[in-house]
Amino acid sequence: MIFFKRGILFTIMIAVYLGSFSVAFWIIDTLFHFSDASGVRLWVYLVSCLLGTFILLFSWRHVGNFLMKSSLVDEGFDRRGNSSLNTLIRATEKIAHGDFSVLIPVDERGPYREVAQSINNMAKNLGTMEEIRQSFISNVSHELQSPLTSIQGFAALLKSDTLSSEETKHYLNIIETEAKRLSQMSDHLLKLSTLESEAVELNRTTFRLDKQIKNVIFMLEPQWSSKKIEISADMSTEAVFFGDQDLLTQVWVNLLGNAIKFTPIEGQIEVQVTLENDEIVCKIKDNGMGISQEDQMHIFERFYKVDQSRDRSLGGNGLGLSLVKKIIALHEGQVMVDSTEGVGSTFTIKLKKPVV
């Protein structure tokens, strides 16, 4: 840019130089028409040369100063631009090496302000993703470590020859329970990973949602009958839905399974399916210990547990409700919770009725 400006400067100077003498010669030629005297001609030549020189010097001074100032401005602009560009390059290099704490000062009048802002946003988003990844790895490691430690410990106890048959059976039951926890967590993680893929496709079919929930209730009968829980189901409405049957079965298994786990012996669970305007509304209500307002804000997060000791004794891994929320979201529905500690919880699912 600087060399380009200087080239323009010298080109204009040459043009001004030649033009000044052209003006002088034009004056000479004009005056020659008025006099043929040699003395007059000599005088005119001298005046014309002085006039041409004056024009040249005046033009060189003012035009030259203007263009040189323009060159200095462009040179300063180029220096600022190069400095900003180097800052952007260093920032992207840091991000490439895993440093997402990069924050580039944004000059609102700078030449790369939009690029700087985009890099800042990218670094922020990548930093958030890295925090989620680290938290996920930490949670998975913790959830794996607990059952593995139990299995290892009780397997070592089983080597003893002094154990009674009852003790042996008890330890084996614990190992079996912990193995089931590992299997369930692995299954949930695999499903969550698959559902969060952008390429996931639902296997949609038309079916009766009310009948599907009834089948899940019958399937879980050994669990609620062993606790003498009373289940009342109000599903007189024919709720026809167009969706993925297998995934929605997982939703009802998780929600009803949680209700059974956290409902006391001889407790009550109510299941209701109704049609409201253009939606199918499914409610599962229990009279368990309930969930605090603070915990309700986080229960759909991965690995979040309302009560760590309580969930561990019941075999929970904090992934079931995350899976429920994801499946319902894929069906463009909503899942909500309303709970009061010491009274119970109500989970509500809203799904759009298919257009006939």
RODO-2510 file (C-alpha; in nm, 4 decimals, decimal comma):
residues 356
     n   res          X          Y          Z
     1     m     0,0000     0,0000     0,0000
     2     i     0,2830     0,2413     0,0893
     3     f     0,4754     0,1760    -0,2347
     4     f     0,1529     0,2176    -0,4303
     5     k     0,0911     0,5623    -0,2742
     6     r     0,4473     0,6748    -0,3402
     7     g     0,4185     0,5680    -0,7024
     8     i     0,1086     0,7821    -0,7380
     9     l     0,2971     1,0725    -0,5777
    10     f     0,5890     1,0624    -0,8233
    11     t     0,3573     1,0157    -1,1192
    12     i     0,1587     1,3270    -1,0252
    13     m     0,4798     1,5265    -0,9669
    14     i     0,6032     1,4443    -1,3165
    15     a     0,2656     1,5365    -1,4613
    16     v     0,2695     1,8682    -1,2721
    17     y     0,6277     1,9358    -1,3823
    18     l     0,5493     1,8839    -1,7499
    19     g     0,2181     2,0647    -1,7165
    20     s     0,3824     2,3742    -1,5655
    21     f     0,6078     2,4235    -1,8629
    22     s     0,3209     2,3523    -2,1000
    23     v     0,1381     2,6428    -1,9389
    24     a     0,4454     2,8613    -1,9744
    25     f     0,4888     2,7701    -2,3398
    26     w     0,1187     2,8368    -2,4005
    27     i     0,1663     3,1851    -2,2554
    28     i     0,4697     3,2423    -2,4815
    29     d     0,2828     3,1268    -2,7879
    30     t    -0,0076     3,3523    -2,7043
    31     l     0,2081     3,6607    -2,6492
    32     f     0,3988     3,5995    -2,9691
    33     h     0,0832     3,6850    -3,1597
    34     f     0,0929     4,0361    -3,0143
    35     s     0,4581     4,1286    -3,0772
    36     d     0,7460     4,0331    -3,3073
    37     a     1,0091     4,2445    -3,1327
    38     s     1,3085     4,0433    -3,0197
    39     g     1,3275     4,2339    -2,6926
    40     v     0,9703     4,1586    -2,6157
    41     r     1,0225     3,7914    -2,7005
    42     l     1,3177     3,7674    -2,4637
    43     w     1,1201     3,9330    -2,1870
    44     v     0,8265     3,7011    -2,2443
    45     y     1,0581     3,3960    -2,2337
    46     l     1,1980     3,5032    -1,8982
    47     v     0,8561     3,5754    -1,7469
    48     s     0,7180     3,2420    -1,8770
    49     c     1,0049     3,0417    -1,7289
    50     l     0,9631     3,2121    -1,3925
    51     l     0,5882     3,1460    -1,4056
    52     g     0,6417     2,7793    -1,4900
    53     t     0,8916     2,7368    -1,2077
    54     f     0,6516     2,9021    -0,9610
    55     i     0,3691     2,6683    -1,0658
    56     l     0,5977     2,3678    -1,0300
    57     l     0,7182     2,4628    -0,6808
    58     f     0,3675     2,5474    -0,5572
    59     s     0,2250     2,2210    -0,6894
    60     w     0,5109     2,0121    -0,5534
    61     r     0,4749     2,1631    -0,2075
    62     h     0,0998     2,1330    -0,1609
    63     v     0,0132     1,8219    -0,3629
    64     g     0,3238     1,6445    -0,2399
    65     n     0,2482     1,7210     0,1242
    66     f    -0,1085     1,5985     0,0850
    67     l    -0,0085     1,2651    -0,0693
    68     m     0,2751     1,2091     0,1741
    69     k     0,0349     1,2611     0,4642
    70     s    -0,2004     1,0112     0,3028
    71     s     0,0875     0,7652     0,2765
    72     l     0,1719     0,8083     0,6442
    73     v    -0,1906     0,7510     0,7410
    74     d    -0,2036     0,4316     0,5358
    75     e     0,1285     0,3218     0,6840
    76     g    -0,0145     0,3686     1,0352
    77     f    -0,3308     0,1841     0,9342
    78     d    -0,1227    -0,1025     0,7981
    79     r     0,0760    -0,1181     1,1217
    80     r    -0,2463    -0,1351     1,3272
    81     g    -0,3916    -0,3931     1,0888
    82     n    -0,0806    -0,6111     1,1071
    83     s    -0,0783    -0,5870     1,4870
    84     s    -0,4451    -0,6888     1,5048
    85     l    -0,3859    -0,9749     1,2628
    86     n    -0,0937    -1,1033     1,4696
    87     t    -0,3135    -1,0933     1,7802
    88     l    -0,5793    -1,3012     1,6037
    89     i    -0,3207    -1,5536     1,4861
    90     r    -0,1773    -1,5952     1,8371
    91     a    -0,5294    -1,6398     1,9783
    92     t    -0,6209    -1,9138     1,7310
    93     e    -0,2922    -2,0904     1,8042
    94     k    -0,3775    -2,0940     2,1762
    95     i    -0,7240    -2,2344     2,1025
    96     a    -0,5690    -2,5031     1,8799
    97     h    -0,3529    -2,6100     2,1781
    98     g    -0,6550    -2,6373     2,4099
    99     d    -0,6390    -2,2976     2,5809
   100     f    -1,0002    -2,1730     2,5690
   101     s    -0,9469    -1,8821     2,8095
   102     v    -0,8585    -1,6581     2,5155
   103     l    -1,0238    -1,3152     2,5155
   104     i    -0,9272    -1,0719     2,2399
   105     p    -0,9912    -0,7008     2,3090
   106     v    -1,2416    -0,5858     2,0451
   107     d    -1,1659    -0,2488     1,8871
   108     e    -1,4968    -0,1192     1,7523
   109     r    -1,3074     0,0828     1,4906
   110     g    -1,0557    -0,1867     1,4098
   111     p    -1,0399    -0,3676     1,0742
   112     y    -1,0905    -0,7158     1,2264
   113     r    -1,3495    -0,6472     1,4976
   114     e    -1,6024    -0,9037     1,3627
   115     v    -1,3336    -1,1715     1,3371
   116     a    -1,2148    -1,0964     1,6917
   117     q    -1,5690    -1,1210     1,8283
   118     s    -1,6250    -1,4528     1,6465
   119     i    -1,3032    -1,5974     1,7900
   120     n    -1,4069    -1,4870     2,1410
   121     n    -1,7460    -1,6574     2,1003
   122     m    -1,5818    -1,9722     1,9662
   123     a    -1,3377    -1,9857     2,2585
   124     k    -1,6229    -1,9391     2,5071
   125     n    -1,8339    -2,2165     2,3519
   126     l    -1,5382    -2,4540     2,3311
   127     g    -1,4571    -2,3802     2,6947
   128     t    -1,8126    -2,4660     2,7964
   129     m    -1,7990    -2,7901     2,5996
   130     e    -1,4684    -2,8790     2,7634
   131     e    -1,6185    -2,8237     3,1098
   132     i    -1,9126    -3,0489     3,0193
   133     r    -1,6743    -3,3137     2,8872
   134     q    -1,4602    -3,3055     3,2011
   135     s    -1,7693    -3,3201     3,4226
   136     f    -1,9055    -3,6113     3,2204
   137     i    -1,5791    -3,8063     3,2488
   138     s    -1,5647    -3,7382     3,6216
   139     n    -1,9236    -3,8521     3,6757
   140     v    -1,8838    -4,1664     3,4658
   141     s    -1,5631    -4,2570     3,6502
   142     h    -1,7350    -4,2085     3,9846
   143     e    -2,0403    -4,4120     3,8871
   144     l    -1,8247    -4,6944     3,7539
   145     q    -1,5940    -4,6956     4,0539
   146     s    -1,8681    -4,7496     4,3126
   147     p    -2,0139    -5,0785     4,1822
   148     l    -1,6725    -5,2080     4,0776
   149     t    -1,5413    -5,1506     4,4289
   150     s    -1,8392    -5,3389     4,5744
   151     i    -1,7974    -5,6299     4,3340
   152     q    -1,4257    -5,6495     4,4034
   153     g    -1,4728    -5,6358     4,7797
   154     f    -1,7487    -5,8970     4,8045
   155     a    -1,5767    -6,1243     4,5526
   156     a    -1,2726    -6,1229     4,7823
   157     l    -1,4939    -6,2136     5,0810
   158     l    -1,6377    -6,5096     4,8914
   159     k    -1,2928    -6,6682     4,8860
   160     s    -1,3221    -6,7312     5,2592
   161     d    -1,4006    -7,0890     5,3608
   162     t    -1,5698    -6,9807     5,6830
   163     l    -1,8745    -6,8174     5,5206
   164     s    -2,2158    -6,9631     5,5844
   165     s    -2,4506    -7,0372     5,2973
   166     e    -2,6654    -6,7367     5,3920
   167     e    -2,3652    -6,5029     5,3879
   168     t    -2,2505    -6,6417     5,0567
   169     k    -2,5958    -6,5909     4,9073
   170     h    -2,6136    -6,2369     5,0458
   171     y    -2,2770    -6,1401     4,8960
   172     l    -2,3683    -6,2951     4,5636
   173     n    -2,6928    -6,0949     4,5580
   174     i    -2,4955    -5,7742     4,6152
   175     i    -2,2575    -5,8586     4,3313
   176     e    -2,5526    -5,9323     4,1042
   177     t    -2,7202    -5,6012     4,1940
   178     e    -2,4030    -5,4027     4,1276
   179     a    -2,3521    -5,5825     3,7963
   180     k    -2,7059    -5,4862     3,6956
   181     r    -2,6298    -5,1246     3,7835
   182     l    -2,3272    -5,1305     3,5537
   183     s    -2,5304    -5,2871     3,2759
   184     q    -2,8106    -5,0322     3,3136
   185     m    -2,5721    -4,7382     3,3166
   186     s    -2,3935    -4,8669     3,0079
   187     d    -2,7277    -4,9089     2,8320
   188     h    -2,8428    -4,5565     2,9245
   189     l    -2,5147    -4,3992     2,8182
   190     l    -2,5287    -4,5769     2,4843
   191     k    -2,8868    -4,4650     2,4246
   192     l    -2,8113    -4,1050     2,5216
   193     s    -2,5117    -4,0971     2,2918
   194     t    -2,7183    -4,2361     2,0054
   195     l    -3,0096    -3,9980     2,0615
   196     e    -2,7831    -3,6938     2,0785
   197     s    -2,6376    -3,7767     1,7400
   198     e    -2,7584    -3,5398     1,4672
   199     a    -2,8174    -3,8376     1,2399
   200     v    -3,0710    -4,0087     1,4711
   201     e    -3,3933    -4,1114     1,2989
   202     l    -3,7066    -4,2092     1,4895
   203     n    -3,8840    -4,5275     1,3892
   204     r    -4,2312    -4,3720     1,3946
   205     t    -4,5493    -4,5754     1,3812
   206     t    -4,9119    -4,5114     1,4807
   207     f    -5,0132    -4,6768     1,8085
   208     r    -5,2277    -4,6373     2,1216
   209     l    -5,0293    -4,4555     2,3877
   210     d    -5,2761    -4,5492     2,6631
   211     k    -5,2366    -4,9209     2,5854
   212     q    -4,8596    -4,8882     2,5824
   213     i    -4,8579    -4,7408     2,9353
   214     k    -5,0923    -5,0179     3,0572
   215     n    -4,8506    -5,2791     2,9237
   216     v    -4,5604    -5,1165     3,1091
   217     i    -4,7626    -5,1153     3,4336
   218     f    -4,8260    -5,4902     3,3947
   219     m    -4,4593    -5,5482     3,3109
   220     l    -4,3520    -5,3771     3,6355
   221     e    -4,6089    -5,5595     3,8485
   222     p    -4,3501    -5,7679     4,0396
   223     q    -4,1886    -5,4424     4,1622
   224     w    -4,4986    -5,2547     4,2803
   225     s    -4,6782    -5,5619     4,4100
   226     s    -4,3790    -5,6580     4,6277
   227     k    -4,4104    -5,3197     4,8027
   228     k    -4,7904    -5,3530     4,8218
   229     i    -4,8272    -5,0295     4,6249
   230     e    -5,1747    -4,9441     4,5007
   231     i    -5,1766    -4,8286     4,1374
   232     s    -5,4829    -4,6560     3,9943
   233     a    -5,4921    -4,5971     3,6175
   234     d    -5,7359    -4,3615     3,4460
   235     m    -5,6874    -4,4344     3,0763
   236     s    -6,0367    -4,4432     2,9345
   237     t    -5,9305    -4,2047     2,6556
   238     e    -5,8026    -4,3553     2,3317
   239     a    -5,4749    -4,1695     2,2869
   240     v    -5,3538    -4,2400     1,9343
   241     f    -4,9981    -4,1225     1,8776
   242     f    -4,7421    -4,1255     1,5965
   243     g    -4,3963    -4,1887     1,7376
   244     d    -4,1186    -4,4329     1,8241
   245     q    -4,2736    -4,7091     2,0377
   246     d    -3,9481    -4,8499     2,1704
   247     l    -3,8164    -4,5133     2,2876
   248     l    -4,1443    -4,4109     2,4500
   249     t    -4,1609    -4,7465     2,6286
   250     q    -3,8276    -4,6488     2,7848
   251     v    -3,9885    -4,3239     2,9048
   252     w    -4,2719    -4,5005     3,0897
   253     v    -4,0373    -4,7650     3,2315
   254     n    -3,8114    -4,4948     3,3748
   255     l    -4,0882    -4,2750     3,5150
   256     l    -4,2956    -4,5593     3,6617
   257     g    -3,9796    -4,7304     3,7866
   258     n    -3,8789    -4,4124     3,9745
   259     a    -4,2295    -4,3750     4,1178
   260     i    -4,2166    -4,7327     4,2470
   261     k    -3,8655    -4,6868     4,3930
   262     f    -3,9450    -4,3737     4,5876
   263     t    -4,2986    -4,4605     4,6976
   264     p    -4,3102    -4,6149     5,0462
   265     i    -4,4553    -4,9570     5,1186
   266     e    -4,8342    -4,9564     5,0827
   267     g    -4,8101    -4,6236     4,9041
   268     q    -5,0119    -4,5022     4,6061
   269     i    -4,9345    -4,4250     4,2423
   270     e    -5,1809    -4,2638     4,0026
   271     v    -5,1489    -4,2798     3,6235
   272     q    -5,3685    -4,0671     3,3987
   273     v    -5,3912    -4,0147     3,0231
   274     t    -5,6149    -3,7383     2,8872
   275     l    -5,6648    -3,5314     2,5719
   276     e    -5,6372    -3,1542     2,6075
   277     n    -5,6938    -2,9509     2,2917
   278     d    -5,4262    -3,0741     2,0484
   279     e    -5,2148    -3,2548     2,3093
   280     i    -5,1974    -3,5932     2,4803
   281     v    -5,1264    -3,5377     2,8505
   282     c    -4,9821    -3,8206     3,0615
   283     k    -4,9420    -3,7805     3,4393
   284     i    -4,7663    -4,0117     3,6839
   285     k    -4,8219    -3,9173     4,0483
   286     d    -4,6828    -4,0776     4,3640
   287     n    -4,7016    -4,0087     4,7379
   288     g    -4,3300    -4,0551     4,8036
   289     m    -4,0901    -3,8251     4,9880
   290     g    -4,0974    -3,5600     4,7140
   291     i    -3,8266    -3,3391     4,5632
   292     s    -3,7078    -2,9989     4,6853
   293     q    -3,7495    -2,6902     4,4661
   294     e    -3,3731    -2,6630     4,4228
   295     d    -3,3382    -3,0245     4,3129
   296     q    -3,6270    -2,9907     4,0674
   297     m    -3,4145    -2,7485     3,8674
   298     h    -3,1457    -3,0135     3,8105
   299     i    -3,3116    -3,3554     3,8087
   300     f    -3,3033    -3,3792     3,4267
   301     e    -2,9273    -3,3260     3,4180
   302     r    -2,6951    -3,6191     3,3601
   303     f    -2,5850    -3,8023     3,6755
   304     y    -2,7760    -3,5639     3,9026
   305     k    -2,9130    -3,7375     4,2113
   306     v    -3,1485    -3,5887     4,4667
   307     d    -3,0052    -3,8075     4,7406
   308     q    -2,6780    -3,9877     4,6712
   309     s    -2,7140    -4,2487     4,9475
   310     r    -3,0803    -4,3103     4,8699
   311     d    -3,0212    -4,3558     4,4968
   312     r    -2,7291    -4,5906     4,5503
   313     s    -2,9340    -4,8191     4,7718
   314     l    -3,2052    -4,8315     4,5050
   315     g    -2,9699    -4,8806     4,2125
   316     g    -3,0082    -4,5396     4,0459
   317     n    -2,7392    -4,3845     3,8268
   318     g    -2,8782    -4,0362     3,7544
   319     l    -2,9283    -4,0983     3,3829
   320     g    -3,2906    -4,2130     3,3625
   321     l    -3,4542    -3,8688     3,3658
   322     s    -3,1954    -3,7297     3,1238
   323     l    -3,2953    -4,0055     2,8852
   324     v    -3,6650    -3,9278     2,9389
   325     k    -3,6161    -3,5601     2,8599
   326     k    -3,4172    -3,6346     2,5439
   327     i    -3,6731    -3,8826     2,4085
   328     i    -3,9639    -3,6470     2,4733
   329     a    -3,7725    -3,3590     2,3106
   330     l    -3,7154    -3,5724     1,9998
   331     h    -4,0941    -3,6156     1,9829
   332     e    -4,1350    -3,2354     2,0175
   333     g    -4,3031    -3,2766     2,3546
   334     q    -4,2559    -3,1473     2,7082
   335     v    -4,1755    -3,3084     3,0420
   336     m    -4,2447    -3,1263     3,3696
   337     v    -4,2278    -3,2044     3,7386
   338     d    -4,4318    -3,0734     4,0287
   339     s    -4,3240    -3,1946     4,3682
   340     t    -4,3536    -3,1129     4,7376
   341     e    -4,1242    -3,2635     4,9983
   342     g    -4,3071    -3,5078     5,2210
   343     v    -4,6111    -3,5135     4,9913
   344     g    -4,5038    -3,6648     4,6605
   345     s    -4,4218    -3,5904     4,2964
   346     t    -4,6134    -3,5591     3,9707
   347     f    -4,4419    -3,5974     3,6347
   348     t    -4,6374    -3,4630     3,3372
   349     i    -4,5672    -3,5498     2,9731
   350     k    -4,7284    -3,3509     2,6923
   351     l    -4,7189    -3,4810     2,3342
   352     k    -4,8818    -3,3388     2,0237
   353     k    -5,1675    -3,5378     1,8790
   354     p    -5,1048    -3,6563     1,5221
   355     v    -5,2755    -3,4559     1,2473
   356     v    -5,5497    -3,6652     1,0927
***
